[in-house]
Amino acid sequence: MIKAIIFDVGGTLMNVKIEDILNDLARSLTVDPNSLNSLYREYKKDISETMVFERISSKGFATLIKKTFDLYISIDQIISVWKDLYPKSFPINIELVKFADKLKSNYKVGIVSSAMDIHYQLLEKDIYSHFDPVVISGEVGFIKPQKQIFEIVLKKLSLRSYECVFIDDRTENLSVPKQMGFHIIHFQNNKQLFKELKKLGIN
């Protein structure tokens, strides 16, 4: 019996992916967007291959940006530019957030996201406050698809994997939870998601 539905954020609860945000950040900092995205992928890879507790933070990544691109502005200024982008860079999937609110009458509804601390700080009211538990990389030190981040959400829910559905727009994030026994759904759009949930008996 399914007791919890767990959502990804970027590309699912938000109609934008991290790559889009980084492209905007690159243009604002006048650096190459492809190079900034490559830097982020390497940053994620370093964390995902380090099987110890480690934080993924906006300050850490801003420090790396400054060093890599030899920027004259300070780390705090880079973060400030980053924050200023959020109102236009983060269109929220309002229909899906409202749907999640309705699910709470019968299910636990949570989040597992490979997000930095800055995401939570700026979107706590609009997205994260609607969910419990919220497990993000910037807080727990692990990143999808590391097994540990899924173990953390199960512990917070006090549930077993087969009692949970995990929804993500990236297929590479679905293989580990599938192996662990989660029901998984590859998110493509709201209509498709609602159909997939219905197949699992969730209306």
C-alpha positions as CSV (number, residue, x, y, z in Angstrom):
1,M,0.0,0.0,0.0
2,I,1.4,3.4,-1.0
3,K,1.6,5.8,1.9
4,A,3.9,8.6,0.5
5,I,4.6,10.5,-2.7
6,I,8.0,12.1,-3.0
7,F,8.7,14.8,-5.5
8,D,11.8,16.2,-7.2
9,V,11.9,20.0,-7.5
10,G,13.8,21.4,-10.6
11,G,12.0,20.3,-13.8
12,T,9.1,18.9,-11.8
13,L,7.6,21.2,-9.1
14,M,9.4,24.0,-11.0
15,N,9.1,24.5,-14.8
16,V,12.9,25.0,-15.1
17,K,16.0,23.0,-14.7
18,I,19.3,23.9,-13.0
19,E,20.9,24.3,-16.5
20,D,18.5,27.1,-17.3
21,I,19.4,29.0,-14.1
22,L,23.1,28.5,-14.7
23,N,22.7,29.9,-18.2
24,D,21.1,33.1,-16.8
25,L,23.8,33.3,-14.1
26,A,26.6,32.9,-16.7
27,R,25.2,35.7,-18.8
28,S,24.9,38.0,-15.7
29,L,28.6,37.2,-14.8
30,T,29.7,37.5,-18.5
31,V,31.1,34.0,-18.5
32,D,30.5,31.1,-21.0
33,P,27.3,29.3,-20.1
34,N,28.6,25.9,-21.4
35,S,31.7,26.3,-19.2
36,L,29.6,27.1,-16.1
37,N,27.3,24.1,-16.7
38,S,30.4,21.9,-17.1
39,L,31.8,23.2,-13.9
40,Y,28.5,22.4,-12.1
41,R,28.5,18.9,-13.5
42,E,32.0,18.3,-12.2
43,Y,31.0,19.8,-8.8
44,K,28.1,17.4,-8.6
45,K,30.3,14.5,-9.7
46,D,32.9,15.2,-7.0
47,I,30.2,15.1,-4.4
48,S,28.4,12.1,-5.7
49,E,31.7,10.1,-5.8
50,T,32.6,11.2,-2.2
51,M,30.9,8.7,0.1
52,V,31.3,10.8,3.2
53,F,29.1,13.5,4.7
54,E,29.8,16.7,2.8
55,R,27.7,19.8,2.2
56,I,26.8,21.2,-1.2
57,S,26.4,24.9,-0.7
58,S,25.9,28.1,-2.8
59,K,29.0,29.6,-1.1
60,G,31.1,26.6,-2.0
61,F,30.0,26.7,-5.7
62,A,30.3,30.6,-5.8
63,T,33.9,30.2,-4.5
64,L,34.6,27.7,-7.3
65,I,33.1,30.0,-9.9
66,K,35.2,33.0,-8.8
67,K,38.4,30.9,-8.8
68,T,37.7,29.1,-12.1
69,F,36.7,32.2,-14.1
70,D,39.1,34.6,-12.3
71,L,36.3,37.0,-11.5
72,Y,37.1,40.3,-9.8
73,I,33.8,40.5,-7.9
74,S,33.5,38.9,-4.4
75,I,31.9,35.6,-3.5
76,D,29.1,37.5,-1.8
77,Q,28.5,39.5,-4.9
78,I,28.3,36.4,-7.0
79,I,25.7,35.0,-4.6
80,S,23.8,38.3,-4.7
81,V,23.6,38.2,-8.5
82,W,22.5,34.6,-8.3
83,K,19.7,35.5,-5.8
84,D,18.5,38.4,-8.1
85,L,17.9,35.9,-10.9
86,Y,15.4,33.8,-8.9
87,P,12.2,35.7,-9.5
88,K,12.4,35.4,-13.2
89,S,14.3,32.1,-13.3
90,F,12.0,30.0,-11.2
91,P,8.5,29.6,-12.7
92,I,6.7,27.4,-10.3
93,N,4.5,24.5,-11.4
94,I,1.5,25.8,-9.5
95,E,-0.9,23.1,-10.6
96,L,1.4,20.4,-9.3
97,V,2.0,22.1,-6.0
98,K,-1.8,22.5,-5.5
99,F,-2.2,18.8,-6.5
100,A,0.4,17.9,-3.8
101,D,-1.6,19.8,-1.3
102,K,-4.7,17.8,-2.1
103,L,-2.7,14.6,-1.7
104,K,-1.8,15.4,1.9
105,S,-5.3,14.4,3.0
106,N,-4.5,10.7,2.3
107,Y,-0.7,10.5,1.9
108,K,2.6,11.9,3.2
109,V,4.0,14.2,0.6
110,G,7.7,15.0,0.6
111,I,10.7,16.3,-1.4
112,V,14.1,14.9,-2.3
113,S,16.1,17.4,-4.3
114,S,19.7,17.9,-5.3
115,A,19.4,21.6,-4.4
116,M,21.8,24.0,-2.8
117,D,21.0,25.9,0.3
118,I,20.2,29.0,-1.7
119,H,17.2,27.2,-3.4
120,Y,15.6,26.5,0.0
121,Q,16.2,30.0,1.3
122,L,14.5,31.7,-1.7
123,L,11.8,29.2,-2.3
124,E,10.8,28.0,1.2
125,K,7.5,29.8,1.2
126,D,6.5,29.1,-2.4
127,I,7.4,25.4,-2.7
128,Y,9.1,23.8,0.3
129,S,6.6,24.8,2.9
130,H,4.0,22.7,1.2
131,F,6.0,19.4,1.8
132,D,7.1,17.4,4.8
133,P,9.7,15.9,4.9
134,V,12.0,18.1,2.8
135,V,15.4,16.5,2.0
136,I,17.8,18.6,0.0
137,S,21.5,18.1,-0.7
138,G,22.5,21.4,0.7
139,E,21.2,20.3,4.1
140,V,22.0,16.6,4.3
141,G,25.3,16.5,2.3
142,F,24.3,13.8,-0.2
143,I,23.1,14.2,-3.7
144,K,20.9,12.2,-6.1
145,P,21.3,9.5,-7.1
146,Q,23.3,8.5,-4.0
147,K,21.5,5.9,-2.0
148,Q,22.0,7.8,1.3
149,I,19.7,10.6,0.3
150,F,16.8,8.2,-0.3
151,E,17.6,6.4,3.0
152,I,17.3,9.7,4.8
153,V,13.8,10.4,3.4
154,L,12.6,6.9,4.3
155,K,13.9,7.4,7.9
156,K,12.1,10.7,8.1
157,L,8.9,9.2,6.8
158,S,9.2,6.0,9.0
159,L,8.2,4.0,5.9
160,R,9.7,1.3,3.7
161,S,10.6,2.0,0.1
162,Y,7.8,0.0,-1.4
163,E,5.3,2.2,0.4
164,C,6.6,5.3,-1.5
165,V,6.5,6.8,-5.0
166,F,9.4,8.8,-6.2
167,I,8.9,11.3,-9.0
168,D,11.8,12.9,-11.0
169,D,12.3,14.4,-14.5
170,R,15.8,12.9,-14.9
171,T,16.0,9.2,-15.6
172,E,19.5,9.0,-14.1
173,N,17.9,9.8,-10.7
174,L,15.4,6.9,-10.9
175,S,17.6,3.8,-11.1
176,V,18.8,3.8,-7.5
177,P,15.3,4.3,-5.9
178,K,14.0,1.7,-8.2
179,Q,16.6,-0.8,-7.1
180,M,15.7,0.1,-3.5
181,G,12.1,-0.8,-4.1
182,F,10.4,2.6,-4.6
183,H,7.7,3.0,-7.2
184,I,9.2,5.4,-9.6
185,I,7.7,7.8,-12.2
186,H,9.7,9.6,-14.8
187,F,8.0,13.0,-14.9
188,Q,7.4,14.5,-18.3
189,N,4.4,16.8,-17.7
190,N,1.5,17.1,-15.3
191,K,-1.1,15.2,-17.4
192,Q,1.3,12.2,-17.9
193,L,2.1,12.2,-14.1
194,F,-1.6,12.2,-13.1
195,K,-2.1,9.2,-15.4
196,E,0.8,7.3,-13.9
197,L,-0.3,8.0,-10.4
198,K,-3.8,6.8,-11.3
199,K,-2.3,3.5,-12.4
200,L,-0.9,3.2,-8.9
201,G,-4.3,3.8,-7.4
202,I,-3.6,7.4,-6.5
203,N,-6.3,9.9,-7.6
